[in-house]
Amino acid sequence: MESEKAKPIMIQGTHSDAGKSMLVTALCRIFTEDGCRTAPFKSQNMALNSYITADGKEIGRAQGVQAEAAGITATTDMNPVLIKPNRDNDAQIVVHGKPVSNMKASAYRSEYYDTAKQIITEAYHRLAGSYDRIVIEGAGSPAEVNLNDRELVNMSVAKMAEAPVILVGDIDKGGVFASLVGTLQLLPERDRDRVIGVVINKFRGDKALLDPGLEWFEKYTGKPVLGVVPHINDLHIEAEDSLSLSRYTRSGNTDKPIDIAVIEYPKISNFTDIDPFLIEADCHVRFVKEAADLMQPDVIIMPGSKNTIEDLIYVQDKRLDKAITSARELGAIVVGICGGYQMLGTKVRDPYQVETNLEEVPGLDLLPIETTLSRYKKTVRSSGTVNWDGRTIPVKGYEIHMGTTVAEDTVSNFIIMDDGQTDGASNRDVIGTYFHGIFHNDIFRREFLNSLRIKKGLEPLQSSTSVQHFQEQEFDRLAAHVRKAIDIPKLYERLSTYETVGGVK
C-alpha cells in the first residue's frame, strides 16, 4: 500500500467533548464537496453507541456517521479498535468489528498495547492507500501526561500517519485560552510542531469581544487561529457517547401532542435509536432518570444497554419499574430495544457471568419472555416486515447483542424477518425488539405515531420526514456552518506547506 498518496489531517482536542467528532464530520463533508475522496479514521474509540458496517461488523458510531458524511461505505479500518466499557474498570475490546476479550484498563495498556498498535498501523495504511484525504480523530487530550508513554490515539497516531494536527478548544465550557495554551505547553516540542493551528468551538456571542484574545493567543503561542465556530443550534447528527446526552431535554413541559419518555440508565447505549422522533413536529422527547419524573407519557422507550443486568437492577432500585408499570396501566405504550427488550421479560440469566456474577435476575415482567446472555455477540444488519394496524410494513435495522430471547406462544412476534425467522415480541401496548434503528424506518415511525394520535383523538398525519434526506441536509448545514467559520483556503495553505516541507522531522 502506498499510504503516502493519502494526505492526512488530524483533529485533537483539549478535552473530551470539545467537538472533535463534529469537526471531523464537517471536514469529511467539506473535502468531499471539494472533490477529494475522503475517509475518517479513529484508531481507538471508547464509546457505547456503535455502528454496524455493511458486512456486519461493529465500529464506533461517529466513524460510521463520518463515512456517511463523506459519501462512502464505512469499514472497520476506519475504527479498528473499539472499547466498550461494561462495568467499573472493565471493558469489552472489539477489534475489526468483533469482540476479542474483556480487559481491565491496566491489562490493556500493559498486555495488549503492542498488538493494538500493529492492528491500528495496518488499518491506517490500508485506508490511506485507497483515499485522497484521511481525516483522523483523536480522543480526550494529547496532554494526558500520565498516559502518553503508551497512548494509541493522539500524537502517536499523528506521528505514524505523518499528519498535521488541528487543536480544538471548547469555549462554551470556559477557560478556552488556558486549556489551549496549557495543552500546547504540555506537549513535547516535536508534537507541538505538528500543530498547524487551533479552532475555537461552540462560541456564543459577539466575536468582536473575542478578537483581542485571539490576537494575544497567536502572538503568545505562534499558532494561528484557523477559525471560531459558533454554537450551531438544533443540529441533528447522531452522537457518539453518553457525554452528548446533555443535548437531550429532561423537561416534561411541552405543547407537542405526543410525549415520549426515554429511560436513562448508567450503561445506556445506542440511544440514537430515538433521534428520528426529534425531527417529528408532533413529538416531544425527554430522558428520565427518576421515577417521579416519568409522569404519564404516551410512549416509554427502554433503550439499549451495555450491561443489561446492572441497568435492570438500577431501574428496579430507582423504582422506575413501578412507575413504568403504572404508566402502562394508564395507557402508555412501552417499547424495549435490545437490552431494553431483555429487561421487559420475566428474567435475565447470565450463566457465563458475561455481565455480572449473578446467575439470574428478575425482569420487569411486562412480556412473557426469558433471556439468556451468551459469550457470543451477534452483529448484523437485518430486515423484515412489521404488521401494524393491519398493514404490513417493511423495516430494516441492525442487531448488536449478546444473548438469546425466547418468547412464549401467548405473545406475537414483532418482526417477520426476510429469512423467515422472527424477532421480538408484542402484545400491542408492550413491544420488544432487537432491531436498533427500528424508528429510522419512516413509514413505520409515522404509522406508529398516527396510532398514538388516533388514540388521543387527533387526526393522523399523512406524511413523514425522511430520516436519510434530513441527515444529508444536516451534513450540508454543518459543512456550510464550518466553511463560514474556518478559513478553508488558509487551511489548505497550511496543509500544503506542511506537506511540502515533509512534516515534522
ZAKEFI-346163 format. One line per field, with one value per residue (C-alpha): x negated, z, y; residue number from 1; residue in three letters. Coordinates in nm, 2 decimals, always signed. Layout:
x: X;...
z: Z;...
y: Y;...
pos: NUM;...
code: ALA;...
***
This chain:
x: +0.00;-0.13;+0.00;-0.19;+0.07;+0.33;+0.30;+0.39;+0.51;+0.57;+0.82;+0.73;+0.90;+0.81;+1.05;+1.33;+1.65;+1.46;+1.63;+1.37;+1.62;+1.84;+1.54;+1.42;+1.77;+1.77;+1.43;+1.52;+1.81;+1.61;+1.32;+1.57;+1.75;+1.42;+1.35;+1.13;+1.21;+1.21;+1.24;+1.25;+1.01;+1.01;+0.75;+0.91;+1.26;+1.42;+1.80;+2.12;+2.30;+2.18;+2.25;+2.28;+2.10;+2.24;+2.06;+2.20;+1.90;+1.91;+1.73;+1.78;+2.09;+1.91;+1.69;+2.00;+2.16;+1.84;+1.82;+2.18;+2.09;+1.81;+2.05;+1.86;+1.93;+1.79;+1.54;+1.36;+1.03;+1.19;+1.21;+1.00;+1.02;+1.34;+1.35;+1.69;+1.70;+1.93;+1.86;+1.62;+1.27;+1.36;+1.43;+1.50;+1.23;+1.37;+1.11;+1.21;+1.57;+1.56;+1.51;+1.18;+1.17;+1.29;+1.00;+0.92;+0.76;+0.42;+0.41;+0.50;+0.21;-0.04;+0.05;+0.23;+0.05;-0.19;+0.08;+0.32;+0.05;-0.02;+0.36;+0.40;+0.10;+0.20;+0.56;+0.45;+0.21;+0.48;+0.72;+0.46;+0.39;+0.74;+0.83;+0.70;+0.76;+0.78;+0.94;+0.82;+0.99;+0.81;+0.96;+0.96;+0.65;+0.29;+0.16;+0.26;-0.10;-0.02;+0.09;-0.13;-0.40;-0.17;+0.12;+0.26;+0.50;+0.34;-0.02;-0.14;+0.11;+0.02;-0.34;-0.25;-0.04;-0.28;+0.03;+0.05;+0.28;+0.55;+0.62;+0.98;+1.09;+1.45;+1.52;+1.86;+1.71;+1.50;+1.12;+1.06;+0.73;+0.59;+0.68;+0.54;+0.21;+0.18;+0.22;-0.04;-0.29;-0.25;-0.33;-0.69;-0.84;-0.81;-0.45;-0.38;-0.54;-0.28;+0.00;+0.06;+0.34;+0.63;+1.00;+1.22;+1.55;+1.91;+1.88;+2.18;+2.20;+2.01;+1.69;+1.55;+1.52;+1.31;+1.07;+0.82;+0.79;+0.73;+0.45;+0.29;+0.31;+0.14;-0.14;-0.19;-0.19;-0.29;+0.00;+0.27;+0.64;+0.79;+1.14;+1.40;+1.70;+2.03;+2.25;+2.49;+2.85;+3.05;+2.80;+2.93;+2.63;+2.61;+2.40;+2.11;+2.13;+2.31;+2.14;+2.38;+2.68;+2.68;+2.82;+3.15;+3.42;+3.53;+3.82;+4.18;+4.33;+4.43;+4.70;+4.64;+4.91;+4.70;+4.48;+4.20;+4.00;+3.67;+3.53;+3.17;+2.97;+2.60;+2.48;+2.72;+2.61;+2.72;+2.97;+2.96;+3.25;+3.48;+3.33;+3.59;+3.86;+3.66;+3.73;+4.10;+4.31;+4.57;+4.32;+4.15;+3.87;+3.73;+3.48;+3.58;+3.37;+3.61;+3.95;+4.11;+4.01;+4.17;+4.53;+4.77;+4.61;+4.76;+4.46;+4.19;+3.87;+3.62;+3.31;+3.01;+2.76;+2.40;+2.49;+2.85;+2.84;+2.68;+2.91;+3.21;+3.11;+3.07;+3.43;+3.56;+3.36;+3.49;+3.85;+3.87;+4.02;+4.32;+4.36;+4.33;+4.60;+4.83;+4.79;+4.86;+5.18;+5.29;+5.23;+4.86;+4.70;+4.37;+4.10;+3.78;+3.49;+3.21;+3.11;+3.43;+3.62;+3.44;+3.54;+3.91;+3.92;+3.97;+3.60;+3.25;+3.00;+2.62;+2.48;+2.13;+2.11;+2.09;+2.21;+2.21;+2.15;+2.53;+2.67;+3.02;+3.22;+3.60;+3.71;+4.00;+4.24;+4.41;+4.36;+4.37;+4.01;+3.68;+3.33;+3.01;+2.69;+2.41;+2.04;+2.12;+2.21;+2.45;+2.37;+2.57;+2.79;+3.14;+3.46;+3.82;+4.18;+4.40;+4.77;+4.91;+5.28;+5.34;+5.07;+4.76;+4.47;+4.11;+3.84;+3.47;+3.22;+2.91;+2.86;+2.58;+2.65;+2.50;+2.80;+3.09;+3.45;+3.73;+4.10;+4.40;+4.66;+4.90;+4.72;+4.70;+4.37;+4.29;+4.10;+4.11;+3.76;+3.68;+3.51;+3.83;+3.70;+3.87;+3.76;+3.91;+4.24;+4.55;+4.88;+4.98;+4.90;+4.56;+4.32;+3.97;+3.72;+3.35;+3.37;+3.17;+3.29;+3.65;+3.78;+3.55;+3.79;+4.00;+4.33;+4.34;+4.25;+4.53;+4.78;+4.67;+4.72;+5.05;+5.18;+5.10;+5.26;+5.58;+5.58;+5.56;+5.84;+5.61;+5.61;+5.34;+5.07;+5.02;+4.65;+4.34;+3.99;+3.73;+3.45;+3.20;+3.29;+3.29;+2.95;+2.80;+2.94;+2.78;+2.44;+2.47;+2.57;+2.28;+2.03;+2.16;+2.15;+1.79;+1.69;+1.82;+1.63;+1.30;+1.08;+1.07;+0.83;+0.59;+0.64;+0.55;+0.25;+0.13;+0.17;-0.02;-0.31;-0.32;-0.32;-0.58;-0.83;-0.78;-0.61;-0.79;-1.14
z: +0.00;-0.09;+0.21;+0.12;-0.15;+0.11;+0.27;+0.64;+0.88;+1.25;+1.48;+1.85;+2.14;+2.47;+2.64;+2.57;+2.41;+2.27;+1.94;+1.76;+1.61;+1.47;+1.32;+1.16;+1.02;+0.88;+0.72;+0.57;+0.40;+0.30;+0.15;-0.03;-0.17;-0.29;-0.49;-0.26;-0.19;+0.19;+0.47;+0.85;+1.09;+1.46;+1.58;+1.91;+2.02;+2.36;+2.31;+2.37;+2.06;+1.79;+1.41;+1.21;+0.88;+0.56;+0.64;+0.99;+1.19;+1.48;+1.49;+1.67;+1.56;+1.50;+1.23;+1.06;+1.06;+0.93;+0.65;+0.56;+0.55;+0.31;+0.09;+0.14;+0.29;+0.64;+0.71;+1.02;+0.90;+0.99;+1.36;+1.41;+1.79;+1.98;+2.36;+2.52;+2.90;+3.05;+3.42;+3.65;+3.52;+3.27;+2.90;+2.60;+2.34;+1.98;+1.71;+1.34;+1.44;+1.66;+2.04;+2.13;+2.51;+2.82;+2.98;+3.26;+3.16;+3.32;+3.14;+2.81;+2.84;+2.96;+2.77;+2.45;+2.36;+2.10;+1.94;+1.92;+1.78;+1.49;+1.42;+1.41;+1.19;+0.94;+0.92;+0.86;+0.58;+0.41;+0.43;+0.33;+0.01;-0.11;-0.04;-0.12;+0.22;+0.57;+0.85;+1.17;+1.51;+1.84;+2.18;+2.51;+2.52;+2.38;+2.70;+2.93;+3.07;+3.28;+2.97;+2.68;+2.72;+2.57;+2.41;+2.08;+1.97;+1.97;+1.89;+1.84;+1.56;+1.42;+1.41;+1.25;+0.98;+0.94;+1.00;+1.08;+1.38;+1.45;+1.82;+1.91;+2.23;+2.36;+2.46;+2.59;+2.90;+2.98;+3.01;+2.64;+2.62;+2.93;+2.80;+2.46;+2.59;+2.86;+2.62;+2.38;+2.66;+2.79;+2.45;+2.37;+2.11;+1.82;+1.90;+1.94;+1.60;+1.44;+1.54;+1.24;+1.41;+1.65;+1.63;+1.90;+1.90;+2.04;+2.05;+2.16;+2.14;+1.97;+1.81;+1.83;+2.21;+2.15;+1.89;+2.14;+2.29;+1.95;+1.88;+2.21;+2.16;+1.82;+1.94;+2.26;+2.10;+1.74;+1.63;+1.41;+1.50;+1.19;+1.29;+1.56;+1.51;+1.66;+1.85;+1.60;+1.72;+1.69;+1.48;+1.44;+1.37;+1.57;+1.88;+1.98;+2.35;+2.67;+2.71;+2.44;+2.65;+2.78;+2.45;+2.52;+2.73;+3.06;+3.08;+3.08;+2.97;+2.61;+2.37;+2.14;+2.15;+2.18;+2.49;+2.46;+2.78;+2.74;+3.04;+3.10;+3.28;+3.36;+3.08;+2.82;+2.46;+2.11;+2.24;+1.89;+1.82;+1.94;+1.73;+1.45;+1.69;+1.75;+1.39;+1.41;+1.46;+1.69;+1.93;+2.25;+2.36;+2.72;+2.91;+3.26;+3.55;+3.84;+3.89;+3.99;+3.65;+3.44;+3.49;+3.22;+2.88;+2.56;+2.50;+2.72;+2.55;+2.72;+2.50;+2.46;+2.74;+2.75;+3.08;+3.09;+3.44;+3.61;+3.43;+3.51;+3.88;+3.85;+3.71;+4.00;+4.27;+4.14;+4.15;+3.78;+3.72;+3.94;+3.76;+3.42;+3.51;+3.64;+3.33;+3.11;+3.31;+3.24;+2.86;+2.79;+2.53;+2.64;+2.38;+2.46;+2.22;+2.26;+2.62;+2.70;+2.53;+2.75;+3.06;+2.97;+3.03;+3.33;+3.39;+3.25;+3.30;+3.30;+3.32;+3.19;+3.40;+3.09;+3.27;+3.65;+3.89;+3.93;+3.76;+3.72;+3.79;+3.76;+3.48;+3.47;+3.38;+3.10;+2.83;+2.86;+2.75;+2.90;+2.80;+2.84;+2.80;+2.60;+2.52;+2.15;+2.02;+1.72;+1.49;+1.17;+0.95;+0.93;+0.75;+0.76;+0.80;+1.08;+1.09;+1.23;+1.24;+0.97;+0.74;+0.65;+0.67;+0.55;+0.81;+0.84;+1.13;+1.29;+1.58;+1.84;+2.13;+2.34;+2.43;+2.31;+2.40;+2.39;+2.39;+2.50;+2.24;+2.40;+2.26;+1.90;+1.72;+1.64;+1.31;+1.05;+0.90;+0.54;+0.60;+0.77;+1.13;+1.38;+1.60;+1.91;+2.09;+2.11;+2.30;+2.15;+2.44;+2.51;+2.23;+2.24;+1.95;+1.89;+1.59;+1.65;+1.41;+1.41;+1.43;+1.15;+0.92;+0.80;+0.71;+1.03;+1.25;+1.11;+1.14;+1.50;+1.58;+1.39;+1.61;+1.91;+1.75;+1.68;+2.04;+2.16;+1.93;+1.68;+1.31;+1.16;+0.96;+0.60;+0.55;+0.74;+0.75;+0.56;+0.81;+0.54;+0.34;+0.67;+0.76;+0.43;+0.48;+0.83;+0.68;+0.43;+0.70;+0.92;+0.64;+0.54;+0.90;+0.94;+0.60;+0.71;+1.04;+0.93;+0.67;+0.44;+0.18;+0.47;+0.60;+0.26;+0.25;+0.59;+0.49;+0.16;+0.35;+0.60;+0.32;+0.12;+0.40;+0.48;+0.81;+1.14;+1.12
y: +0.00;+0.35;+0.53;+0.85;+0.91;+1.00;+1.34;+1.32;+1.58;+1.51;+1.67;+1.67;+1.84;+2.00;+1.75;+1.51;+1.66;+1.96;+1.90;+1.68;+1.44;+1.71;+1.89;+1.57;+1.51;+1.86;+1.82;+1.49;+1.66;+1.97;+1.77;+1.55;+1.86;+1.99;+1.67;+1.47;+1.11;+1.13;+0.88;+0.92;+0.73;+0.69;+0.44;+0.36;+0.46;+0.43;+0.45;+0.27;+0.40;+0.17;+0.13;-0.18;-0.19;-0.34;-0.67;-0.69;-0.56;-0.32;+0.02;+0.35;+0.53;+0.85;+0.69;+0.54;+0.88;+1.05;+0.79;+0.88;+1.25;+1.16;+0.96;+0.63;+0.29;+0.25;-0.03;-0.15;+0.01;+0.34;+0.23;-0.08;-0.09;-0.01;-0.02;-0.07;-0.02;-0.27;-0.24;-0.05;-0.06;-0.33;-0.31;-0.53;-0.49;-0.51;-0.55;-0.51;-0.53;-0.85;-0.88;-1.04;-1.01;-0.83;-0.64;-0.40;-0.08;-0.17;-0.50;-0.34;-0.09;-0.35;-0.66;-0.55;-0.23;-0.38;-0.59;-0.29;-0.07;-0.31;-0.35;+0.03;+0.09;-0.18;-0.05;+0.31;+0.22;+0.01;+0.30;+0.56;+0.35;+0.40;+0.76;+1.11;+1.26;+1.09;+1.30;+1.15;+1.20;+1.19;+1.12;+1.31;+1.53;+1.48;+1.63;+1.34;+1.32;+1.01;+0.81;+0.94;+0.68;+0.42;+0.61;+0.49;+0.76;+1.11;+1.22;+0.86;+0.83;+1.17;+1.05;+0.72;+0.89;+1.19;+1.41;+1.78;+1.85;+2.10;+2.15;+2.22;+2.40;+2.44;+2.79;+2.71;+2.54;+2.84;+2.88;+2.81;+3.01;+2.84;+2.50;+2.56;+2.72;+2.46;+2.18;+2.32;+2.38;+2.03;+1.88;+1.78;+2.02;+1.77;+1.72;+2.09;+2.14;+1.92;+2.16;+2.38;+2.59;+2.59;+2.61;+2.76;+2.57;+2.63;+3.01;+3.22;+3.60;+3.89;+3.77;+4.13;+4.08;+3.77;+3.92;+4.07;+3.73;+3.57;+3.83;+3.76;+3.38;+3.39;+3.62;+3.42;+3.07;+3.14;+2.92;+3.07;+3.06;+2.90;+2.98;+3.04;+2.81;+2.94;+2.71;+2.55;+2.52;+2.20;+2.01;+1.65;+1.44;+1.11;+1.13;+0.91;+0.86;+0.95;+1.29;+1.41;+1.32;+1.67;+1.79;+1.60;+1.76;+1.63;+1.87;+1.74;+2.07;+2.07;+2.19;+1.90;+1.63;+1.32;+1.28;+1.02;+0.93;+0.75;+0.57;+0.68;+0.42;+0.43;+0.19;+0.32;+0.25;+0.33;+0.58;+0.74;+0.50;+0.78;+1.05;+1.03;+1.14;+1.46;+1.58;+1.50;+1.81;+1.64;+1.47;+1.58;+1.35;+1.36;+1.15;+1.02;+0.91;+0.93;+0.77;+1.10;+1.25;+0.98;+1.11;+0.99;+0.98;+0.84;+0.62;+0.49;+0.37;+0.14;+0.18;-0.04;-0.12;-0.24;-0.42;-0.53;-0.68;-0.38;-0.14;-0.36;-0.35;+0.03;+0.06;-0.15;+0.03;+0.36;+0.22;+0.31;-0.03;+0.05;+0.39;+0.22;-0.04;+0.23;+0.44;+0.14;+0.06;+0.42;+0.39;+0.43;+0.21;+0.06;-0.02;-0.20;-0.21;-0.47;-0.45;-0.27;-0.56;-0.81;-0.61;-0.64;-1.01;-1.23;-1.30;-1.25;-1.53;-1.49;-1.84;-1.75;-1.43;-1.22;-0.91;-0.98;-1.26;-1.30;-1.61;-1.48;-1.16;-1.10;-0.87;-0.62;-0.89;-0.69;-0.96;-1.34;-1.38;-1.50;-1.40;-1.60;-1.40;-1.57;-1.52;-1.48;-1.13;-1.11;-0.81;-0.80;-0.58;-0.72;-0.66;-0.79;-0.67;-0.55;-0.59;-0.27;-0.19;-0.45;-0.30;-0.49;-0.25;-0.33;-0.24;-0.27;-0.23;-0.37;-0.61;-0.59;-0.82;-1.10;-1.32;-1.52;-1.43;-1.69;-1.59;-1.79;-1.88;-1.64;-1.34;-1.23;-1.19;-0.82;-0.87;-1.14;-1.13;-1.18;-1.51;-1.65;-1.61;-1.39;-1.10;-0.95;-0.98;-0.77;-0.76;-0.43;-0.20;-0.36;-0.41;-0.56;-0.59;-0.64;-0.41;-0.10;+0.17;+0.05;+0.41;+0.52;+0.34;+0.64;+0.46;+0.25;+0.55;+0.76;+0.47;+0.42;+0.79;+0.80;+0.52;+0.74;+1.04;+0.85;+0.72;+1.08;+1.19;+1.37;+1.35;+1.12;+1.29;+1.17;+1.24;+1.16;+1.32;+1.12;+1.05;+0.99;+1.30;+1.50;+1.36;+1.47;+1.82;+1.83;+1.72;+2.01;+2.25;+2.15;+2.18;+2.53;+2.64;+2.53;+2.67;+3.01;+2.99;+2.84;+2.99;+2.69;+2.83;+2.92;+2.56;+2.42;+2.65;+2.53;+2.17;+2.23;+2.39;+2.11;+1.85;+2.04;+2.06;+1.70;+1.75;+1.71;+1.56
pos: 1;2;3;4;5;6;7;8;9;10;11;12;13;14;15;16;17;18;19;20;21;22;23;24;25;26;27;28;29;30;31;32;33;34;35;36;37;38;39;40;41;42;43;44;45;46;47;48;49;50;51;52;53;54;55;56;57;58;59;60;61;62;63;64;65;66;67;68;69;70;71;72;73;74;75;76;77;78;79;80;81;82;83;84;85;86;87;88;89;90;91;92;93;94;95;96;97;98;99;100;101;102;103;104;105;106;107;108;109;110;111;112;113;114;115;116;117;118;119;120;121;122;123;124;125;126;127;128;129;130;131;132;133;134;135;136;137;138;139;140;141;142;143;144;145;146;147;148;149;150;151;152;153;154;155;156;157;158;159;160;161;162;163;164;165;166;167;168;169;170;171;172;173;174;175;176;177;178;179;180;181;182;183;184;185;186;187;188;189;190;191;192;193;194;195;196;197;198;199;200;201;202;203;204;205;206;207;208;209;210;211;212;213;214;215;216;217;218;219;220;221;222;223;224;225;226;227;228;229;230;231;232;233;234;235;236;237;238;239;240;241;242;243;244;245;246;247;248;249;250;251;252;253;254;255;256;257;258;259;260;261;262;263;264;265;266;267;268;269;270;271;272;273;274;275;276;277;278;279;280;281;282;283;284;285;286;287;288;289;290;291;292;293;294;295;296;297;298;299;300;301;302;303;304;305;306;307;308;309;310;311;312;313;314;315;316;317;318;319;320;321;322;323;324;325;326;327;328;329;330;331;332;333;334;335;336;337;338;339;340;341;342;343;344;345;346;347;348;349;350;351;352;353;354;355;356;357;358;359;360;361;362;363;364;365;366;367;368;369;370;371;372;373;374;375;376;377;378;379;380;381;382;383;384;385;386;387;388;389;390;391;392;393;394;395;396;397;398;399;400;401;402;403;404;405;406;407;408;409;410;411;412;413;414;415;416;417;418;419;420;421;422;423;424;425;426;427;428;429;430;431;432;433;434;435;436;437;438;439;440;441;442;443;444;445;446;447;448;449;450;451;452;453;454;455;456;457;458;459;460;461;462;463;464;465;466;467;468;469;470;471;472;473;474;475;476;477;478;479;480;481;482;483;484;485;486;487;488;489;490;491;492;493;494;495;496;497;498;499;500;501;502;503;504;505
code: MET;GLU;SER;GLU;LYS;ALA;LYS;PRO;ILE;MET;ILE;GLN;GLY;THR;HIS;SER;ASP;ALA;GLY;LYS;SER;MET;LEU;VAL;THR;ALA;LEU;CYS;ARG;ILE;PHE;THR;GLU;ASP;GLY;CYS;ARG;THR;ALA;PRO;PHE;LYS;SER;GLN;ASN;MET;ALA;LEU;ASN;SER;TYR;ILE;THR;ALA;ASP;GLY;LYS;GLU;ILE;GLY;ARG;ALA;GLN;GLY;VAL;GLN;ALA;GLU;ALA;ALA;GLY;ILE;THR;ALA;THR;THR;ASP;MET;ASN;PRO;VAL;LEU;ILE;LYS;PRO;ASN;ARG;ASP;ASN;ASP;ALA;GLN;ILE;VAL;VAL;HIS;GLY;LYS;PRO;VAL;SER;ASN;MET;LYS;ALA;SER;ALA;TYR;ARG;SER;GLU;TYR;TYR;ASP;THR;ALA;LYS;GLN;ILE;ILE;THR;GLU;ALA;TYR;HIS;ARG;LEU;ALA;GLY;SER;TYR;ASP;ARG;ILE;VAL;ILE;GLU;GLY;ALA;GLY;SER;PRO;ALA;GLU;VAL;ASN;LEU;ASN;ASP;ARG;GLU;LEU;VAL;ASN;MET;SER;VAL;ALA;LYS;MET;ALA;GLU;ALA;PRO;VAL;ILE;LEU;VAL;GLY;ASP;ILE;ASP;LYS;GLY;GLY;VAL;PHE;ALA;SER;LEU;VAL;GLY;THR;LEU;GLN;LEU;LEU;PRO;GLU;ARG;ASP;ARG;ASP;ARG;VAL;ILE;GLY;VAL;VAL;ILE;ASN;LYS;PHE;ARG;GLY;ASP;LYS;ALA;LEU;LEU;ASP;PRO;GLY;LEU;GLU;TRP;PHE;GLU;LYS;TYR;THR;GLY;LYS;PRO;VAL;LEU;GLY;VAL;VAL;PRO;HIS;ILE;ASN;ASP;LEU;HIS;ILE;GLU;ALA;GLU;ASP;SER;LEU;SER;LEU;SER;ARG;TYR;THR;ARG;SER;GLY;ASN;THR;ASP;LYS;PRO;ILE;ASP;ILE;ALA;VAL;ILE;GLU;TYR;PRO;LYS;ILE;SER;ASN;PHE;THR;ASP;ILE;ASP;PRO;PHE;LEU;ILE;GLU;ALA;ASP;CYS;HIS;VAL;ARG;PHE;VAL;LYS;GLU;ALA;ALA;ASP;LEU;MET;GLN;PRO;ASP;VAL;ILE;ILE;MET;PRO;GLY;SER;LYS;ASN;THR;ILE;GLU;ASP;LEU;ILE;TYR;VAL;GLN;ASP;LYS;ARG;LEU;ASP;LYS;ALA;ILE;THR;SER;ALA;ARG;GLU;LEU;GLY;ALA;ILE;VAL;VAL;GLY;ILE;CYS;GLY;GLY;TYR;GLN;MET;LEU;GLY;THR;LYS;VAL;ARG;ASP;PRO;TYR;GLN;VAL;GLU;THR;ASN;LEU;GLU;GLU;VAL;PRO;GLY;LEU;ASP;LEU;LEU;PRO;ILE;GLU;THR;THR;LEU;SER;ARG;TYR;LYS;LYS;THR;VAL;ARG;SER;SER;GLY;THR;VAL;ASN;TRP;ASP;GLY;ARG;THR;ILE;PRO;VAL;LYS;GLY;TYR;GLU;ILE;HIS;MET;GLY;THR;THR;VAL;ALA;GLU;ASP;THR;VAL;SER;ASN;PHE;ILE;ILE;MET;ASP;ASP;GLY;GLN;THR;ASP;GLY;ALA;SER;ASN;ARG;ASP;VAL;ILE;GLY;THR;TYR;PHE;HIS;GLY;ILE;PHE;HIS;ASN;ASP;ILE;PHE;ARG;ARG;GLU;PHE;LEU;ASN;SER;LEU;ARG;ILE;LYS;LYS;GLY;LEU;GLU;PRO;LEU;GLN;SER;SER;THR;SER;VAL;GLN;HIS;PHE;GLN;GLU;GLN;GLU;PHE;ASP;ARG;LEU;ALA;ALA;HIS;VAL;ARG;LYS;ALA;ILE;ASP;ILE;PRO;LYS;LEU;TYR;GLU;ARG;LEU;SER;THR;TYR;GLU;THR;VAL;GLY;GLY;VAL;LYS
***
